Amino acid sequence: MAITHQAPSRLFTSDNAAGAHPDILAALVRANESHALAYGQDKYTKQAKESFSKLFAADVRTEFVFGGTGANVLALACILKPADAVVCTSWAHIAVDETGAPEKILGAKLIDLPSTDAKLRPQDIRSVHHMRGNIHHVQPAVVSITQSTELGTVYTPEEVRALCETAHELDMLVHMDGARLSNATAVFGATPEALRSFTIDAGVDVLSFGAMKAGVMFGEAVVFLKPNLGDRVEYIRKQITQLNSKMRFISAQYVELLETGLFFKLGAQANAMALALFDATKHHKILGLTTPPVVNSLFPILPQPARSALQDWSFFWDWDIEAQQVRWMTAWDTTQADIESFARGVEAALAI
């Protein structure tokens, strides 16, 4: 038996499935109007870098790459030395979603620690400190945290500060993978001050600034909140194949995203739509949706045959097949009409 009414126009698979925001497309068209010097020697890249320094209210160093994996690899490449290791959770993007890129490209071991909520604690960092100084062990040198996490959890400013203080006390640096940075920022107020509260103000050293899930077509940024850590970034970026000759097309998007406040607006929209989806479906007890989402993802329990019927009608990803758990994710362009349509589909699927 199939669901018969019309499916929502947008999928609930991932915020990666969303397109680019119209204002971003317009910025790309403007950047395409004439010739510009290559490899970042253009006015858009200069302006974008200035926008990042304004955003963080500090003289930060920003460099652009093709995508999120490249951003994480470049950030780590600049702060790791030979025989160094990265401490992260077993849920971290660099551990499970990047096809072993840090290990392959950097030759760096990841010490991926178990975590029920995908978050590190200070005691986790201390638990591996005994490896320091032992010639038979890699040297824990960088802590990498994901904001927001793959489980839809978010580090508070206080939690990030505690991690940074512990890491710095142990002579380690902190990298933040901001894959869904706009969504995390919206939790604390969707303002530059909110963003700074859990990044530069909390002591983070290097930030992978994710925006492709927040309306950008392509290209991410690496922000050295401590600029000296990026002293060799230009050479390292070229060596790991992340230097875009026509960088103006990445940069122009960030000028639009940051100067207009679009970055904050779109993260807040995605989060609001996840909460709307929760409110529209939580009455189905079988789904197990008892806690409102923090950011833009929900993880309901959806048994068969309802799961297959709903996926055939409007596709989304399985999450934990053994637990019959799936993931529904909203994006910057999700609308209330999409929520209402999908909620009707959920009801129809559960009736099968």
N, C-alpha and C positions, 0 to 999 in steps of 0.2 A: 504494500500500500504506500502511495506517495503523497507528499504534501502538495496541495493543489493551488494555494494562492501564491501570488507573485513574491519572489525572493527579494531581499533588500538589494539595493543597487551597489552597495559596498560590502566587501567580505569582512568577516571577523577572524581571519586567519592570522594576520600580523600587521603591525604598523609599517612593515617593509612592503606590504602589498599596496599601500596608498601611493598615489601619484605625487607630483610636485605641486606646490601651491601656485595659483595663478600669478601672484606677485613675484614669485621666484622665476617663473617662466618669462615674465616681462623683464626682469633684471637681466636674464640671459640674452634676451633679444637686444637690449640696449648695449650690452657688452660686445655684441657681434657686429655693431654698426661700422666699425672701422678697424684698421690694423692697430696692434699694440705690441710692445716688446715682449719677448717670450720669457719663460722660466721665472715669472714673478716680478719682472722689472716693469710692471704696468701700474697705472693709477689705481685700479680696482684693488690690487693686492696691497698696495700701500695703505689705502683707505680701510680695508678690512682689518689689517693689523692694528691700525689706530683704533678701530672700533672695539677690538678685543681689549686693548689697554684701557679704554674708557669703561668697558663693561666691568673689568676687574679692579678699576680704580688704582691701577699700578702699572709700572712699566714692564709688562710681560712680553715674552717672545712667542710669536705664533707662526707656525708653518703648516702648509696645506698638503694633503695627500689624497689618494684616490678613494679610499674607503676605510671602514672601521678596523679591519684587520691590519691594514697598513699603518693606521694611526697607532694602534697598540704596539706593533712591532717596532715602529720608529721611536716611540716614546721610551720603550724598554731598552732599545739598542743604545740610546744616548746615555743611559744611566747605569748600565750593567758593565762590569769589568769581567775579564776571563775568570772562570771558575765561580762566578756569582750565580745565585739562584733567586727565583721569584716566589714569594709566599702568597698564595691565593686560596680560595675555596674550590672545592671540587665542582661547584656550579659556575665558576667564572667563565666568561666567554673565551679567554685565552686558554682555558683548560679543555673545554668541551665543544666550542663552536668555531674554532679557527684552524681545524685540520692539522694541528701540531705546528702551526707557523712559528711561534716563538722558539720551539725546540729545533726545528729544521733550519730556520734562517739565522737565528742568533746562537744556536748551540747552547742554550741556557736551560737548565733544569727547572721545572715548575714543581714546587712543593705544594700540592693541592690538598688542603685539609678538609675533612668532612664538616658539614654544617647543615643543620636542619632548616635554616631559614636563608641560606646562601650568604650569610654575613660573617665576617671575621670579628673576633674580639681581641683585646690586648693580650689575654692569656694565650691565645693561639700563637701570637708572634713570639711570646716568651718561650713557648713550648719547643721551638726549634732553635733557640739562641745557643744552645749547647753545642751546636755544630760549628759555630764560629771559632776559628783558631785551630781546628782539627784538620790536619793535612789530608785526611782520608775522606773528608766531606766537602760537598759544595758549600759555598758560603752564603747564607741567607742575607741578601743585600737590599732587596726591594720588596715592598708590600704592595700588592695590586688588588684594588677593590672595585666592584662594579656597581654603578649607580644609575638607575635603579637595578636591582638584581633580576636574574632570570625567574625568580619565584615571585616577583612583584613586590618585594620588600624594599624598604628605603632606609639608608643610613641617616640618622639625625645628625645635625651639626655637632652635638655633644659626642656622639659615637665616633664620628670621623676625627674630632679633635683628640679623643682618648687614644685612638689608633696611631695618629700622627705623633703624639707625644711619646708613646711607647716606642714606636719605630725609630724616632730620632734619638731617643735615649740610648737605643741599642745600635746606633750608627747605621741606620737603614733609611732608605728613601721611600716615599709613598707615591704610587701612581694610581690615578683614578680613571677607570674605563667608563666614560660618561655616555654609554650607548643610548640611554634614554634619559639624558640630562634634563631635557625640558619638562618631562613628566615628573621627575624628582623635584625640580625647582618649584613646580606648581604646588606641590604638597606644602611647601613652606611660604607660599605667598606669590609666586610667579612674578618676581621682581629681580633686578640685579642684586639687590641686597640679600635676597633669599639665596641666590646662586652663590654669592661670595661666602655666605655663612657656613656652607659645608665644603667649600673648596679652598680658596686662598686664605680666608680668615681662620679656617680650621687647621691649616698647616700642610695641605696637599702640595707636593712638589711639582708634579707633571700631570697634566690632564688631557685625556683623549676626548675632544669636544664633539660629541655625536649630534648630527643634525639631519641625516638622511631619513630618520624616522620622524622628523619634525618639519617636513615640507620641502627639504632640499632635494634636488634631482640626483646629484652625485658630489662626492668630495667631502672629506672630514678635515678637522684641524687638530694639531697637537699644540697645546698651550703650555709653555714652560713658565710656571708661576714663579719659579726661581730661574731667571733668564740665563745665569751662568751654566746651568745644566744643559743648555742647548748650544754650547759653544761650537760643536762640530756637526750640528744637525744638518746643515746644508750638504755636506759631503756624504754623511751617512744616509740621508734620504735618497740621494742619487744612487748610492751603492745598492740599496735594497729595492730599487726600481719604483720609487714612489714620487719621482719628480715629474710633474705635468708641465709640458712645454707651454700649453695654452692655459696657464694657471688663472688667468683673468676670469674664466668661466666658473671656476670654483669660488674665487674671491668675491665676484659680483653678487653671488647668492648670499654670502655672509654679510655683506654690506646691507643688503635688503633685510635680511633676517634680524640683524642686531640693531640697526639704526631705527627701525620702525617698531621694535618690540614684538615682532611677529613670533619670534622664538618662544616667548613666554605665553603668548595667546594660544598658540597651537598645542602646547603641552597641556595647558589648562583645559582646552576643549576635549582632547582625547581622554583625560582623566574624568571629566564631567560625564562624558558619554559612557564610560565604564560603570560609573555609579548609577547612571540611568538604566543600564542593562541589568545591573544587580537588582535594582528596585523593581524592574519589570518581570523578573524571573524568580526572585527569591522565595515566592510563595509555593513553588514546586519543591516540596521537602526532599524529594529524591535527589535533587541536584546538590544538596548539602551546602548551599550558599548561605552561610550564617554570618560571615564577617564582610562588611563593605570593602571593596578593593581600595588599596592605597594609591595605586597609579592606574594604568590602563589595561590591566589583565585580570581575567577571572579564570578559576580552575574548577569547574563543576564536575560532579560525578554524573555520567550519562550512560546508562546501560543500553544494551541492544534490546529490541531492534530500533529503538529511538535514535541511537547515535548514528547508525548508517543512514537512516531515512533523512535525518537533519543534515548530515554531511553531503548527501547526494543533492539535496535541495539548495544549500548554501554552505560551501565547503569551509571547514576549519580543521585544525590539526589535533590529532591525538596527543596526549601528554604522557600519561602513565597507563598503558593498556591493561596491565594486570589489575590496577585499581579502578579501571573503567573511567579514568579521569581524562578530560580534554582541556584545551585552552581556548578561550574566547578573548580576542584582543581588539580594542578599539583604536582608532587612528585620528589624526588631526581633522580628517574630512568626514568622520562619522556623523550622521545627523540623527535627530530625534525620530524621523520617519524610518530610518534604518533600524533603530532600536525597536520601534513598535512592530515593524514587519517581522524582524527576527524573533521577537517574543511570541508573536502569533505562531510562527513556525515551531518554536520550542513546545508550545502547548499542543499543537497538532501532532508533533512527533511523539510526545509522551502518551498521547491517546491511542497510538497504533498498537 
